[in-house]
Amino acid sequence: MGYHHVAVGEIEPTPDRPSVQRSVSDAAGLENVAVNRYEVEPGEAVPLAYHYHDEQEEVFYVLSGVLTVETPDETYEVGAGEAFVVEPDSPQRAHVPESADERAVALVVGAPAVDDVHAYEVEES
């Protein structure tokens, strides 16, 4: 059996990210699921780029504030206590607009924990 008690606030942020990312999965040594806590200030994004995954499913659970998620078809406003689910091959970009009044804090879970990310090029109309 194995157990991990993780003080998320004490996890060092991942360097070179557009917002504060604290990897719970790295701190606990998890291999099958990616679990990250994001603290996103106005004008910041969660991912490094508008992207999609081949296999990974993602769930963005907003703990506080409002997270904006852009997709090719629609832009969603995800508030505290709400979740946004992204299936494989579904492009998205999660961020907090510069005009927002407060930061958003979200727990993001992705499985399987694979590096299958691809940049998505937005088509100009």
ROMARFI-946771 format. One record per residue (C-alpha): residue number from 1; residue in three letters; x, y, z. Coordinates in Angstrom, 2 decimals, padded with zeros to 5 digits. Layout:
! ROMARFI-946771
<r pos="NUM" code="ALA" east="X" north="Y" up="Z"/>
...
***
This chain:
! ROMARFI-946771
<r pos="1" code="MET" east="000.00" north="000.00" up="000.00"/>
<r pos="2" code="GLY" east="001.12" north="003.55" up="-000.57"/>
<r pos="3" code="TYR" east="-000.16" north="006.86" up="000.66"/>
<r pos="4" code="HIS" east="000.95" north="010.46" up="000.19"/>
<r pos="5" code="HIS" east="-000.07" north="013.48" up="002.23"/>
<r pos="6" code="VAL" east="000.79" north="016.54" up="000.16"/>
<r pos="7" code="ALA" east="000.76" north="020.17" up="001.36"/>
<r pos="8" code="VAL" east="-000.12" north="021.67" up="-002.02"/>
<r pos="9" code="GLY" east="000.71" north="025.25" up="-000.98"/>
<r pos="10" code="GLU" east="004.27" north="024.13" up="-000.17"/>
<r pos="11" code="ILE" east="004.93" north="022.61" up="-003.61"/>
<r pos="12" code="GLU" east="007.39" north="024.75" up="-005.55"/>
<r pos="13" code="PRO" east="005.77" north="026.19" up="-008.70"/>
<r pos="14" code="THR" east="006.82" north="024.66" up="-012.01"/>
<r pos="15" code="PRO" east="009.25" north="027.09" up="-013.68"/>
<r pos="16" code="ASP" east="008.61" north="028.81" up="-017.02"/>
<r pos="17" code="ARG" east="004.81" north="028.59" up="-016.96"/>
<r pos="18" code="PRO" east="002.38" north="031.41" up="-017.88"/>
<r pos="19" code="SER" east="000.72" north="031.08" up="-014.44"/>
<r pos="20" code="VAL" east="001.53" north="029.42" up="-011.11"/>
<r pos="21" code="GLN" east="001.39" north="025.64" up="-011.55"/>
<r pos="22" code="ARG" east="001.91" north="023.30" up="-008.58"/>
<r pos="23" code="SER" east="002.23" north="019.65" up="-009.64"/>
<r pos="24" code="VAL" east="000.53" north="017.44" up="-007.08"/>
<r pos="25" code="SER" east="001.25" north="014.37" up="-009.22"/>
<r pos="26" code="ASP" east="005.00" north="015.10" up="-009.28"/>
<r pos="27" code="ALA" east="005.07" north="015.74" up="-005.52"/>
<r pos="28" code="ALA" east="003.29" north="012.44" up="-004.86"/>
<r pos="29" code="GLY" east="005.15" north="010.45" up="-007.54"/>
<r pos="30" code="LEU" east="001.98" north="009.61" up="-009.49"/>
<r pos="31" code="GLU" east="002.48" north="007.98" up="-012.89"/>
<r pos="32" code="ASN" east="-001.03" north="007.44" up="-014.29"/>
<r pos="33" code="VAL" east="-002.69" north="010.80" up="-013.72"/>
<r pos="34" code="ALA" east="-001.53" north="014.42" up="-013.95"/>
<r pos="35" code="VAL" east="-002.88" north="016.59" up="-011.12"/>
<r pos="36" code="ASN" east="-002.02" north="020.29" up="-011.00"/>
<r pos="37" code="ARG" east="-003.21" north="023.30" up="-009.04"/>
<r pos="38" code="TYR" east="-003.16" north="026.55" up="-011.04"/>
<r pos="39" code="GLU" east="-003.30" north="030.10" up="-009.70"/>
<r pos="40" code="VAL" east="-004.12" north="032.27" up="-012.70"/>
<r pos="41" code="GLU" east="-003.96" north="036.06" up="-012.44"/>
<r pos="42" code="PRO" east="-005.80" north="038.36" up="-014.87"/>
<r pos="43" code="GLY" east="-003.98" north="038.27" up="-018.22"/>
<r pos="44" code="GLU" east="-002.43" north="034.83" up="-017.56"/>
<r pos="45" code="ALA" east="-003.13" north="031.44" up="-019.16"/>
<r pos="46" code="VAL" east="-003.06" north="027.88" up="-017.84"/>
<r pos="47" code="PRO" east="-001.45" north="026.12" up="-020.83"/>
<r pos="48" code="LEU" east="001.65" north="027.17" up="-022.70"/>
<r pos="49" code="ALA" east="-000.42" north="027.36" up="-025.91"/>
<r pos="50" code="TYR" east="-003.86" north="026.76" up="-027.42"/>
<r pos="51" code="HIS" east="-003.62" north="022.98" up="-027.68"/>
<r pos="52" code="TYR" east="-005.19" north="019.52" up="-027.79"/>
<r pos="53" code="HIS" east="-004.23" north="016.04" up="-026.62"/>
<r pos="54" code="ASP" east="-004.34" north="012.75" up="-028.56"/>
<r pos="55" code="GLU" east="-005.34" north="010.55" up="-025.61"/>
<r pos="56" code="GLN" east="-005.50" north="012.64" up="-022.46"/>
<r pos="57" code="GLU" east="-008.83" north="013.66" up="-020.95"/>
<r pos="58" code="GLU" east="-008.76" north="016.80" up="-018.78"/>
<r pos="59" code="VAL" east="-011.02" north="018.14" up="-016.06"/>
<r pos="60" code="PHE" east="-010.70" north="021.76" up="-014.92"/>
<r pos="61" code="TYR" east="-012.35" north="022.16" up="-011.51"/>
<r pos="62" code="VAL" east="-012.52" north="025.83" up="-010.52"/>
<r pos="63" code="LEU" east="-011.98" north="026.43" up="-006.81"/>
<r pos="64" code="SER" east="-012.31" north="030.23" up="-006.92"/>
<r pos="65" code="GLY" east="-012.75" north="032.99" up="-009.48"/>
<r pos="66" code="VAL" east="-013.77" north="032.44" up="-013.09"/>
<r pos="67" code="LEU" east="-011.73" north="030.56" up="-015.69"/>
<r pos="68" code="THR" east="-012.37" north="031.32" up="-019.36"/>
<r pos="69" code="VAL" east="-011.95" north="028.37" up="-021.73"/>
<r pos="70" code="GLU" east="-011.73" north="029.09" up="-025.45"/>
<r pos="71" code="THR" east="-012.61" north="026.35" up="-027.94"/>
<r pos="72" code="PRO" east="-012.91" north="026.58" up="-031.74"/>
<r pos="73" code="ASP" east="-016.71" north="026.78" up="-031.44"/>
<r pos="74" code="GLU" east="-017.42" north="028.63" up="-028.20"/>
<r pos="75" code="THR" east="-015.92" north="030.42" up="-025.22"/>
<r pos="76" code="TYR" east="-017.00" north="029.15" up="-021.79"/>
<r pos="77" code="GLU" east="-016.99" north="030.92" up="-018.41"/>
<r pos="78" code="VAL" east="-016.36" north="028.35" up="-015.68"/>
<r pos="79" code="GLY" east="-017.06" north="029.61" up="-012.16"/>
<r pos="80" code="ALA" east="-016.17" north="028.42" up="-008.68"/>
<r pos="81" code="GLY" east="-017.66" north="025.02" up="-007.93"/>
<r pos="82" code="GLU" east="-017.98" north="024.18" up="-011.63"/>
<r pos="83" code="ALA" east="-015.98" north="021.79" up="-013.81"/>
<r pos="84" code="PHE" east="-015.08" north="021.89" up="-017.50"/>
<r pos="85" code="VAL" east="-014.25" north="018.59" up="-019.19"/>
<r pos="86" code="VAL" east="-012.09" north="018.32" up="-022.32"/>
<r pos="87" code="GLU" east="-012.07" north="015.10" up="-024.33"/>
<r pos="88" code="PRO" east="-009.09" north="013.98" up="-026.47"/>
<r pos="89" code="ASP" east="-008.67" north="015.78" up="-029.83"/>
<r pos="90" code="SER" east="-010.60" north="018.80" up="-028.49"/>
<r pos="91" code="PRO" east="-008.60" north="022.07" up="-028.73"/>
<r pos="92" code="GLN" east="-008.79" north="024.49" up="-025.82"/>
<r pos="93" code="ARG" east="-007.06" north="027.41" up="-024.14"/>
<r pos="94" code="ALA" east="-007.88" north="028.18" up="-020.51"/>
<r pos="95" code="HIS" east="-007.07" north="031.63" up="-019.16"/>
<r pos="96" code="VAL" east="-008.23" north="034.61" up="-017.11"/>
<r pos="97" code="PRO" east="-008.87" north="037.67" up="-019.29"/>
<r pos="98" code="GLU" east="-006.84" north="040.78" up="-018.56"/>
<r pos="99" code="SER" east="-010.10" north="042.63" up="-017.79"/>
<r pos="100" code="ALA" east="-011.02" north="040.21" up="-014.95"/>
<r pos="101" code="ASP" east="-011.30" north="041.53" up="-011.38"/>
<r pos="102" code="GLU" east="-009.73" north="038.53" up="-009.66"/>
<r pos="103" code="ARG" east="-007.54" north="035.53" up="-010.20"/>
<r pos="104" code="ALA" east="-008.88" north="032.03" up="-010.71"/>
<r pos="105" code="VAL" east="-007.66" north="028.97" up="-008.84"/>
<r pos="106" code="ALA" east="-008.30" north="025.60" up="-010.48"/>
<r pos="107" code="LEU" east="-007.45" north="021.97" up="-009.93"/>
<r pos="108" code="VAL" east="-006.72" north="020.34" up="-013.29"/>
<r pos="109" code="VAL" east="-006.66" north="016.57" up="-013.66"/>
<r pos="110" code="GLY" east="-005.52" north="014.79" up="-016.82"/>
<r pos="111" code="ALA" east="-005.41" north="011.08" up="-017.59"/>
<r pos="112" code="PRO" east="-003.60" north="009.19" up="-018.77"/>
<r pos="113" code="ALA" east="-000.49" north="011.13" up="-017.76"/>
<r pos="114" code="VAL" east="001.07" north="011.17" up="-021.22"/>
<r pos="115" code="ASP" east="002.95" north="013.87" up="-023.11"/>
<r pos="116" code="ASP" east="000.66" north="013.94" up="-026.14"/>
<r pos="117" code="VAL" east="000.07" north="017.68" up="-026.43"/>
<r pos="118" code="HIS" east="-000.08" north="019.45" up="-029.80"/>
<r pos="119" code="ALA" east="-000.37" north="023.15" up="-030.55"/>
<r pos="120" code="TYR" east="-003.64" north="024.15" up="-032.21"/>
<r pos="121" code="GLU" east="-003.57" north="026.86" up="-034.84"/>
<r pos="122" code="VAL" east="-006.64" north="029.08" up="-034.74"/>
<r pos="123" code="GLU" east="-008.01" north="029.64" up="-038.24"/>
<r pos="124" code="GLU" east="-008.72" north="033.27" up="-039.06"/>
<r pos="125" code="SER" east="-012.15" north="033.85" up="-040.61"/>
***
